[in-house]
C-alpha cells in the first residue's frame, strides 16, 4: 500500500464514522442510547484504523508525526467524548433545574483539573508548536523526563506515541466543555431570556442553509474547530426551527452543480459588497 492509498482509506474511514455519528445523533433515541451506539461505531473505526496502519509503513518522520498528532486523535476523541457523555448522563440525578445546573457545573469544573495538570502540553498544542513533535508524536521515542500518562506502559507501542492520547483528550474535553455549557444554560433557564429570537425563520432555500453551515464548519467557526458537524446542524435546526433532512445527500447534490457550486456564498458576497458600495456613495 502506498501513501496515497493509505490516506484514501483513512479518509474514507473517517467520513464513514462521522456520517454514522451524524445519523445516530439525528435519531429519536435518548442521549444515553445514542452515546452507546456511537461508542460501538467509534470502537470499530479505531480498530479498523489500527488494521490499516499495520498495512502501511511511514516514509518519514513528518508523515508519522502528522498521523499521531492529527489523524488518530480525531478518532479516539470521539470515543472519549461520548464515553464521558454516557457517564455524565447515566449518572445524572433526577432533580429540579437548579440541582441539575449545579450537577453540570460540577462536571465542567472537573475539566479544570485536566487543563491545569497538562497546561504545558496544552499550551504547546494550541500554539501549534512543532519543536518537540519528534518526542511527542514518534513511536519508540518516549522521553521519561517528560510528563507521561501513567497508563502509557500498557499502550500498543506500534499504534501509540507518548502524547497522541493527550491530544485526543484535549479535543474531547473541548467538546465536552461546550456540551456542559449548553446544558448549564438550558437547565438554568437562560433560554427564556432570548425567547423572542425564536420567531426568526429561515426563508431562503434549505440547500442554501446547508451550503452555509458546511462552509462555517469547514472554516472552524464553532468551538475552535472542534464542533461535530452534527452539532452544528442540530444547533441550526433548533435555532431556526427547520428540518434540513439528509444534509449529506444535499452536499452531494451541491457537488454535482454544473457551474457555480457555492452559489449561495457567492450571492452573500455580492450582496454585502453591493451594500458596502452603496454606503460609500
Buried (B, 14 or more C-beta within 10 A) or exposed (E): EEEEEBBEBBEEBBEBBBBBBBBBBBEEEEBBEBBBBBBEBBEBBBEBBBEBBEEBEBEEEEBBBBBBBEBBBBBBBBBBBBBBBBEBBEEBEEEEEEEBBBBBBEBBEBBEEBEEEBEEBBEBBEEEEEEEBBBBBBBEEBEEEEEBBEEBEEBEEEBBBBBBBBBBBBBBBBBBBBBBBBBBBBBBEEEEEEEEEEEEEBEEEBBBBBBBBBBBBEEEEBBEEBBBBBBBBBBBBEEBEBEBEEBBEBBEEBEEEEEEEBBBBEBBEEEEEEEEEEEEE
